[in-house]
Amino acid sequence: MAEYINIRGQSIEVVASDPANPTIGQIWYNSTSNTLKGGSVTTAGAWATGNNLGTARDQLAGAGIQTAALGFAGVTYPPSIPQNITEEYDGSTWTAGGNLATARWGLGGTGTQTAALGFGGAPPPAGVNNTEEYDGAAWTAGGNLGTERNQIAGCGTQTAALGFGGQAPVPLGGDTGATEEYDGAAWTTGGTMGTGRRNLGGCGIQTAALSFGGSAPPGDQNATEEYDGTSWTAGGNLNIARQGVRGAGIQTAALAFGAGPTASTELYDGTSWTSNPTTLNTVRSSMANAGTQTSALAAGGYGTADSAATEEWTGAGSPLTVTITAS
């Protein structure tokens, strides 16, 4: 009689721990947990709780990816005290990094955990234009922004970054659509956004960026704009207008999360936003953000108080390990 192994061509692998990157349809037996498991994919995105930041704070900036992220600067309430703290996330826990030279909140952030950029912001009562570069251990001075402003958005890399939007300090005042491009040493003027706004979300790269949401008279905004390295053009509006929203991903595969009454999550495909049924577990705005549309990070922010909460996003279509049981 033919044996099963000869009919099917291979046996089920017995392992002590689950494979790190299982393929769809792969099946194995975990001898440690005594369970039969398989590789699948997620059908809907979801947020999962991670370990808290060391310091709860609002209006901080972020950089990196979900498993190698930064959260830096911010403000603590009450009273309003600008922070220069940097924390590094390894996908599990936060540890202290090097402090910024200038304590501030509402700054822009981008880059990686070992090559990050922080720019603008506001140590009350005025905004700043200085830029700092992080090498994984310490911050050093970079070139100044041409326009002082806080609650600015950013994207790109340490040597090819984009800063856009924000609020100019007194005596200039007002929400701005100003855009600046950084080459690793100096900022130069780029195309102005169609709608000037502050506390907005952003993601992408210097030559293919996305801006969305924010605040400008008469209130919260749902506008989305796309940058091609020269000028901004209108994209599809967010389903929910909100300020303090944050983002991850690229221009054609973006994620917007936080702010609004439910801290809802939306996904952008380069044309329009689609609402995801899963919201952040802790409703809040103005968080540190990092990652991609399928693997993002949200940390800190403000809900009913300063938050230290960290949440990890796993998007639809991401690899998933499932336990096979009898039905």
C-alpha positions as CSV (number, residue, x, y, z in Angstrom):
1,M,0.0,0.0,0.0
2,A,1.3,3.5,-0.9
3,E,2.2,5.7,2.1
4,Y,0.9,9.2,2.5
5,I,4.4,10.7,2.2
6,N,4.8,9.1,-1.2
7,I,1.4,10.3,-2.4
8,R,1.9,13.9,-1.3
9,G,5.6,14.1,-1.9
10,Q,6.7,15.5,1.5
11,S,6.1,15.2,5.2
12,I,5.1,17.8,7.8
13,E,8.1,19.4,9.4
14,V,8.5,19.1,13.2
15,V,10.1,22.2,14.8
16,A,10.7,23.5,18.3
17,S,9.7,27.0,17.3
18,D,7.6,28.6,14.6
19,P,9.4,29.7,11.4
20,A,10.3,33.4,11.3
21,N,8.8,34.0,7.9
22,P,6.4,31.2,6.9
23,T,5.0,31.1,3.4
24,I,1.3,30.9,2.6
25,G,0.2,27.3,2.8
26,Q,3.3,26.1,4.7
27,I,2.4,23.6,7.5
28,W,4.5,22.5,10.4
29,Y,4.2,20.8,13.9
30,N,5.4,22.8,16.8
31,S,6.8,20.2,19.3
32,T,7.1,22.8,22.1
33,S,3.4,23.8,22.1
34,N,2.3,20.4,20.6
35,T,0.2,22.2,18.0
36,L,-0.2,22.0,14.2
37,K,0.4,25.3,12.6
38,G,0.4,27.0,9.2
39,G,1.3,30.1,7.3
40,S,-1.5,32.5,6.2
41,V,-2.1,36.2,5.7
42,T,-4.2,38.8,7.6
43,T,-7.5,39.6,6.0
44,A,-7.9,43.0,7.7
45,G,-5.5,45.4,9.4
46,A,-5.3,45.6,13.2
47,W,-3.6,47.5,16.0
48,A,-1.9,45.6,18.8
49,T,-0.5,47.0,22.0
50,G,3.2,47.3,22.5
51,N,5.3,48.3,25.5
52,N,5.0,51.9,26.7
53,L,7.4,54.8,26.1
54,G,9.5,55.7,29.1
55,T,8.1,59.2,29.1
56,A,4.4,60.0,28.3
57,R,4.3,63.1,26.0
58,D,2.4,64.8,23.2
59,Q,3.5,66.5,19.9
60,L,6.7,64.3,19.6
61,A,8.2,63.2,16.3
62,G,9.1,59.8,15.0
63,A,11.3,58.1,12.4
64,G,12.3,54.6,11.3
65,I,10.3,51.4,10.9
66,Q,8.2,49.3,13.3
67,T,11.1,47.2,14.6
68,A,13.7,50.0,14.6
69,A,12.0,53.3,15.4
70,L,12.6,56.6,17.2
71,G,10.4,58.8,19.3
72,F,11.9,62.2,20.1
73,A,11.2,65.6,21.7
74,G,7.5,66.5,22.5
75,V,5.8,68.3,25.4
76,T,4.5,67.2,28.8
77,Y,1.4,68.6,30.5
78,P,0.9,70.1,33.0
79,P,2.7,72.4,33.0
80,S,3.8,72.7,29.3
81,I,7.4,71.6,29.3
82,P,9.2,71.1,26.0
83,Q,11.3,67.9,25.9
84,N,14.6,66.9,24.4
85,I,14.2,63.2,25.1
86,T,15.0,60.5,22.5
87,E,13.8,56.9,22.8
88,E,14.6,53.9,20.6
89,Y,12.3,51.0,19.9
90,D,13.5,47.6,18.8
91,G,10.1,46.1,18.1
92,S,9.6,45.2,21.8
93,T,10.9,47.8,24.2
94,W,11.9,51.4,24.3
95,T,15.4,52.5,25.6
96,A,17.0,55.9,26.0
97,G,18.9,57.5,23.2
98,G,20.9,60.7,22.9
99,N,19.1,63.9,23.9
100,L,18.3,66.7,21.3
101,A,20.3,69.9,21.8
102,T,17.0,71.9,21.6
103,A,14.0,70.8,23.7
104,R,10.8,71.4,21.6
105,W,7.4,70.1,20.4
106,G,5.6,70.1,17.2
107,L,8.7,69.4,15.2
108,G,9.0,67.4,12.0
109,G,10.8,64.0,11.9
110,T,11.9,61.6,9.3
111,G,14.7,59.1,8.4
112,T,15.8,55.9,10.1
113,Q,16.7,55.0,13.7
114,T,20.4,55.5,12.9
115,A,20.1,58.4,10.4
116,A,17.2,60.6,11.5
117,L,16.3,64.2,11.1
118,G,14.4,66.6,13.4
119,F,13.5,70.1,12.3
120,G,11.4,73.1,13.4
121,G,9.1,73.0,16.4
122,A,8.2,75.3,19.2
123,P,9.8,75.9,22.5
124,P,7.2,78.5,23.7
125,P,6.6,81.3,23.1
126,A,8.3,81.2,19.6
127,G,9.0,78.7,16.9
128,V,12.4,77.5,15.8
129,N,14.1,76.8,12.5
130,N,17.0,74.7,13.6
131,T,17.6,71.1,12.3
132,E,19.3,68.3,14.1
133,E,20.7,65.0,12.7
134,Y,20.8,61.7,14.6
135,D,23.4,59.0,14.0
136,G,22.0,56.3,16.3
137,A,23.7,57.7,19.4
138,A,23.8,61.6,19.3
139,W,22.3,64.6,17.7
140,T,24.3,67.2,15.8
141,A,23.4,70.5,14.2
142,G,22.2,70.6,10.5
143,G,21.2,73.4,8.3
144,N,18.4,75.7,9.4
145,L,14.9,75.8,7.8
146,G,14.2,79.0,5.8
147,T,10.9,79.5,7.7
148,E,10.5,79.1,11.5
149,R,7.4,77.1,12.3
150,N,5.9,74.4,14.5
151,Q,3.5,71.5,14.0
152,I,5.3,70.9,10.7
153,A,5.1,67.6,8.8
154,G,8.0,65.8,7.2
155,C,9.0,62.7,5.2
156,G,12.0,61.3,3.3
157,T,15.5,60.5,4.5
158,Q,18.2,62.4,6.4
159,T,19.9,63.4,3.1
160,A,16.7,63.9,1.0
161,A,14.0,65.2,3.3
162,L,10.9,67.3,2.9
163,G,9.3,69.7,5.4
164,F,5.9,71.1,4.8
165,G,3.0,73.0,6.4
166,G,3.0,74.2,10.0
167,Q,2.3,77.4,11.8
168,A,4.6,80.4,11.7
169,P,5.2,82.1,15.1
170,V,4.3,85.6,16.3
171,P,4.6,88.2,14.8
172,L,4.1,86.5,11.4
173,G,1.5,84.0,12.6
174,G,-0.8,81.9,10.5
175,D,-0.9,78.4,9.0
176,T,1.5,78.0,6.1
177,G,1.7,75.8,3.0
178,A,5.5,76.4,2.7
179,T,7.6,73.4,1.6
180,E,11.3,73.0,1.9
181,E,13.7,70.3,0.7
182,Y,16.8,69.2,2.6
183,D,19.9,67.7,0.9
184,G,21.7,66.6,4.0
185,A,23.3,70.1,4.6
186,A,20.8,72.9,3.6
187,W,17.1,73.6,3.0
188,T,15.8,75.1,-0.2
189,T,12.4,76.3,-1.1
190,G,10.0,73.9,-2.8
191,G,6.4,74.2,-4.2
192,T,3.8,75.6,-1.8
193,M,0.8,73.4,-0.7
194,G,-2.6,74.5,-2.0
195,T,-4.0,74.6,1.5
196,G,-1.8,76.0,4.3
197,R,-2.3,74.0,7.5
198,R,-0.7,72.9,10.7
199,N,-0.6,69.6,12.8
200,L,-1.1,67.6,9.6
201,G,0.1,64.1,8.5
202,G,2.7,63.2,6.0
203,C,4.6,60.3,4.5
204,G,6.6,59.3,1.4
205,I,9.8,60.5,-0.1
206,Q,11.1,63.9,-1.2
207,T,10.0,63.5,-4.8
208,A,6.8,61.6,-4.1
209,A,5.2,62.9,-0.8
210,L,1.8,63.0,0.6
211,S,0.2,65.5,3.0
212,F,-3.2,65.1,4.6
213,G,-5.5,66.4,7.3
214,G,-4.4,69.2,9.7
215,S,-6.0,72.4,11.0
216,A,-6.6,75.7,9.3
217,P,-9.5,78.2,9.5
218,P,-12.3,77.4,9.9
219,G,-11.3,74.1,11.5
220,D,-10.1,70.5,10.9
221,Q,-9.1,69.6,7.4
222,N,-9.6,66.5,5.2
223,A,-7.5,67.7,2.2
224,T,-4.9,65.5,0.7
225,E,-2.1,66.7,-1.6
226,E,0.5,64.9,-3.6
227,Y,4.1,66.3,-4.2
228,D,6.2,65.3,-7.2
229,G,9.4,67.0,-6.2
230,T,8.3,70.3,-7.7
231,S,4.6,71.1,-7.0
232,W,1.6,69.9,-5.0
233,T,-1.6,68.6,-6.6
234,A,-4.9,67.6,-5.0
235,G,-5.5,64.0,-4.1
236,G,-8.6,62.2,-2.6
237,N,-9.9,63.7,0.6
238,L,-9.7,61.8,4.0
239,N,-13.1,60.4,5.0
240,I,-12.7,62.1,8.4
241,A,-11.4,65.7,8.7
242,R,-8.9,65.9,11.6
243,Q,-5.8,67.5,13.0
244,G,-3.1,65.7,14.9
245,V,-3.4,62.8,12.4
246,R,-0.2,60.9,11.6
247,G,0.9,58.7,8.7
248,A,3.2,56.0,7.4
249,G,4.0,54.5,4.0
250,I,4.5,56.0,0.6
251,Q,2.4,58.2,-1.8
252,T,0.6,55.3,-3.4
253,A,0.3,53.1,-0.3
254,A,-0.2,55.3,2.8
255,L,-1.7,54.9,6.2
256,A,-3.4,57.7,8.2
257,F,-4.2,57.2,11.9
258,G,-5.2,58.9,15.1
259,A,-7.0,62.1,15.9
260,G,-10.7,62.6,15.4
261,P,-13.4,61.2,17.7
262,T,-12.4,57.6,17.2
263,A,-8.8,57.7,16.2
264,S,-9.8,55.9,13.0
265,T,-7.4,54.4,10.4
266,E,-7.6,55.0,6.7
267,L,-5.6,53.6,3.8
268,Y,-4.6,55.5,0.6
269,D,-4.0,53.8,-2.8
270,G,-2.7,56.8,-4.6
271,T,-6.2,58.0,-5.5
272,S,-8.6,57.6,-2.6
273,W,-8.8,56.8,1.1
274,T,-10.6,53.7,2.5
275,S,-11.7,53.4,6.1
276,N,-10.4,50.4,8.0
277,P,-12.7,48.9,10.6
278,T,-10.0,48.8,13.3
279,T,-9.1,52.0,15.2
280,L,-6.3,52.7,17.6
281,N,-6.9,51.0,21.0
282,T,-6.1,54.3,22.7
283,V,-7.8,57.3,21.2
284,R,-5.2,60.1,20.8
285,S,-3.5,62.5,18.4
286,S,-0.1,64.0,17.7
287,M,1.9,60.8,18.1
288,A,5.3,59.7,17.0
289,N,4.9,57.7,13.7
290,A,7.0,55.2,11.8
291,G,6.8,52.4,9.3
292,T,4.8,51.4,6.2
293,Q,1.2,50.9,5.2
294,T,1.4,47.2,6.3
295,S,3.7,47.6,9.3
296,A,3.4,50.9,11.2
297,L,4.0,52.3,14.7
298,A,2.2,54.9,16.8
299,A,3.6,56.1,20.1
300,G,2.7,58.7,22.7
301,G,0.3,61.5,21.8
302,Y,-2.6,63.1,23.7
303,G,-6.1,61.8,24.4
304,T,-7.5,62.8,27.8
305,A,-3.9,63.2,29.0
306,D,-0.4,62.7,27.8
307,S,0.0,59.1,26.7
308,A,2.9,56.7,26.7
309,A,1.0,54.1,24.7
310,T,2.7,52.3,21.9
311,E,0.7,50.4,19.2
312,E,1.8,48.3,16.3
313,W,-0.1,48.1,13.0
314,T,-0.3,44.9,10.9
315,G,-2.0,45.5,7.6
316,A,-4.1,43.2,5.5
317,G,-2.1,40.7,3.5
318,S,0.7,40.6,6.1
319,P,2.2,37.1,6.9
320,L,0.3,35.4,9.8
321,T,0.9,32.2,11.7
322,V,-2.3,30.3,12.6
323,T,-3.0,27.2,14.7
324,I,-4.8,24.4,13.0
325,T,-7.5,22.8,15.1
326,A,-10.3,20.3,14.5
327,S,-13.6,21.9,13.6
